[in-house]
Amino acid sequence: MFKVENEAREKYEEAMAQTQSPGTKEKIQENILKSFNEKVEDMLLQNQRENEDILSLSHQFPSEVKVDYDLKTLMRSETISDIDPEVDAAEITDERFLFNQRKRAETKLIKSKIIYKQDQGKALSKSEKRYLERWVKDIQTNEQLNLLNVRDSMLPKAYSKATLKEAMSAEDIFTFNQIPNVEIDRAKHGAYAINDLVLELAHFIDDEVVNRVEV
């Protein structure tokens, strides 16, 4: 379609530059417009014929579909940054940054699990119910929270120091090993910190989901 339109425009501009007669220009414009409309109609007819071709499986469905969408849901929240704002904060050392990220990873994992279970209509455990109640209360009453730091609601003072062997059941390890190219062996990896695993998992959890719930 764009190619046909560009060709028609080029022909029109070339013809207009070669003549000075107003009558001739009007006639040229009329002819080019007629030719353009005919080409467009031919293209649409060809497209319709292809869609109606009973011998072609790829053309058994309409080539045009109507898509309904909510633009707001496709836009990233202003409070979510592609790069963590603390990365280049001069007052935060590398050690403090990693310490904060470890705590946030655990918090985000817990919040995401609760959000998922609520969305799917799954029952929360007693500890998850208590966490949810404290989470909601913290957001509603904590005057130190704002749009820029609401992600730190329920942030613990320190992250877990437990090992994989201590924190993961046999069922947990089996579930993780169902992921392609993942292999967790209790004997080989049992001494690793569970927080190391949580920190990696946090990269696969969309910050936007938790953010929209909190704000």
C-alpha positions in Angstrom: 0.0 0.0 0.0 2.8 2.5 0.9 4.7 1.6 -2.2 1.7 2.3 -4.4 1.1 5.6 -2.6 4.7 6.7 -2.9 4.7 5.8 -6.7 1.6 7.9 -7.2 3.1 10.8 -5.3 6.3 10.7 -7.3 4.4 10.7 -10.6 2.3 13.6 -9.4 5.2 15.7 -8.4 7.1 15.0 -11.6 4.1 15.8 -13.8 3.4 19.0 -11.8 7.0 20.2 -12.3 6.8 19.7 -16.1 3.7 21.7 -16.8 2.5 25.3 -16.0 -1.0 25.1 -17.3 -3.6 25.0 -14.4 -6.0 23.0 -16.6 -3.3 20.4 -17.4 -2.3 20.2 -13.8 -5.9 19.5 -12.8 -6.2 16.8 -15.5 -3.0 15.2 -14.4 -4.1 15.2 -10.8 -7.4 13.6 -11.7 -5.7 10.8 -13.8 -3.2 10.0 -11.1 -5.8 9.8 -8.4 -7.9 7.6 -10.6 -5.0 5.3 -11.2 -4.1 5.2 -7.5 -7.7 4.2 -6.5 -7.8 1.5 -9.1 -4.5 0.0 -7.8 -5.8 0.1 -4.2 -9.0 -1.6 -5.3 -7.0 -4.3 -7.1 -4.9 -4.9 -4.0 -8.0 -5.3 -1.8 -9.6 -7.6 -4.3 -6.5 -9.7 -4.5 -6.3 -9.9 -0.7 -10.0 -11.0 -0.6 -9.4 -13.7 -3.2 -6.5 -15.1 -1.2 -8.5 -15.2 1.9 -11.2 -17.1 0.1 -8.9 -19.6 -1.5 -10.2 -23.0 -0.3 -7.0 -24.7 -1.3 -4.8 -22.7 0.9 -5.0 -23.4 4.6 -3.1 -20.3 5.5 -5.8 -18.2 3.9 -8.8 -19.7 5.6 -8.8 -17.0 8.2 -9.4 -13.3 7.8 -6.1 -11.3 7.5 -7.5 -8.5 9.6 -8.5 -8.9 13.2 -9.9 -6.5 15.8 -7.9 -6.2 18.9 -9.3 -4.6 22.1 -6.7 -3.4 24.6 -6.3 -1.2 27.6 -3.5 1.2 26.8 -2.9 1.9 30.5 -2.0 -1.7 31.2 0.6 -1.6 28.4 2.4 1.4 29.9 5.1 1.0 32.5 4.5 2.7 35.8 6.4 5.9 36.4 7.7 4.4 39.7 9.3 1.5 38.0 12.8 2.2 36.6 14.7 0.1 34.0 17.8 0.7 36.2 17.5 0.6 39.9 17.8 4.2 41.2 20.2 3.1 43.9 22.7 1.8 41.3 24.4 5.1 40.9 23.5 6.6 44.3 26.8 7.9 45.7 25.7 7.5 49.3 25.1 3.8 48.9 28.1 1.4 48.9 28.2 -1.7 46.8 27.9 -3.8 49.9 24.8 -1.9 51.1 23.2 -2.1 47.6 23.6 -5.9 47.4 22.3 -6.2 51.0 19.2 -4.2 50.1 18.7 -6.2 46.9 18.9 -9.5 48.8 16.2 -8.3 51.2 14.0 -7.0 48.4 14.3 -10.2 46.5 12.8 -12.2 49.4 10.1 -9.7 49.9 9.1 -9.6 46.2 8.9 -13.4 46.1 6.6 -13.5 49.1 4.4 -10.7 47.7 4.2 -12.2 44.3 3.2 -15.6 45.6 0.3 -14.0 47.6 -0.8 -11.9 44.6 -0.8 -15.0 42.4 -2.8 -17.1 44.9 -5.3 -14.3 45.4 -5.7 -13.9 41.6 -6.1 -17.6 41.1 -8.6 -18.0 44.0 -6.3 -20.3 45.9 -6.4 -20.3 49.7 -3.7 -18.6 51.6 -1.8 -20.3 54.4 -2.1 -18.9 57.9 1.3 -17.3 57.7 0.4 -15.8 54.3 -2.8 -14.3 55.7 -0.9 -12.7 58.6 1.7 -11.3 56.1 -1.0 -9.9 53.9 -2.8 -8.2 56.8 0.5 -6.6 57.9 1.4 -5.7 54.4 -1.9 -3.8 53.8 -1.7 -2.1 57.2 1.9 -1.0 56.5 1.0 0.6 53.2 -2.0 2.3 54.7 -0.5 3.6 57.9 3.3 3.9 57.4 3.9 7.6 56.8 7.5 6.9 55.7 6.3 5.1 52.6 5.7 7.0 49.3 5.5 6.1 45.6 9.3 6.0 45.4 9.9 3.6 48.2 6.7 1.6 48.6 8.5 -1.4 47.3 10.3 -1.5 50.7 7.0 -2.1 52.5 7.5 -5.2 54.8 11.3 -5.2 54.0 13.0 -7.3 56.8 16.0 -6.0 58.7 18.1 -8.8 57.3 17.8 -11.5 54.7 17.7 -15.2 55.4 21.0 -17.0 56.1 19.5 -20.5 55.7 21.1 -22.9 53.2 19.4 -24.7 50.4 19.5 -27.9 52.4 17.8 -26.3 55.3 15.2 -24.3 53.4 14.2 -26.6 50.5 12.2 -29.8 50.8 12.6 -32.7 48.5 9.5 -31.6 46.7 10.9 -28.1 46.2 14.1 -29.5 44.7 12.1 -31.8 42.4 10.0 -28.9 41.2 13.1 -26.7 40.4 14.7 -29.6 38.5 11.7 -29.7 36.2 13.0 -26.4 34.7 15.1 -27.0 31.6 18.9 -26.8 32.3 18.4 -26.6 36.0 19.9 -29.2 38.3 19.9 -28.8 42.1 21.5 -31.6 44.0 21.2 -31.6 47.8 24.6 -33.2 48.2 26.4 -30.8 45.9 24.5 -27.6 46.5 23.0 -28.1 49.9 25.5 -25.6 51.5 24.6 -22.8 49.2 22.6 -19.9 50.6 18.9 -20.0 49.8 19.0 -16.2 49.3 21.4 -16.7 46.4 18.7 -18.7 44.7 16.0 -16.2 45.6 18.1 -13.3 44.3 18.3 -15.0 40.9 14.6 -15.8 40.9 13.7 -12.2 41.6 15.0 -11.2 38.1 12.2 -13.2 36.6 9.5 -11.6 38.7 7.9 -8.5 37.1 8.2 -5.6 39.4 5.2 -4.0 37.7 2.8 -6.6 39.1 3.7 -5.9 42.7 3.9 -2.2 42.1 0.4 -2.0 40.7 -1.0 -3.8 43.7 0.9 -1.5 46.2 0.1 1.8 44.6 
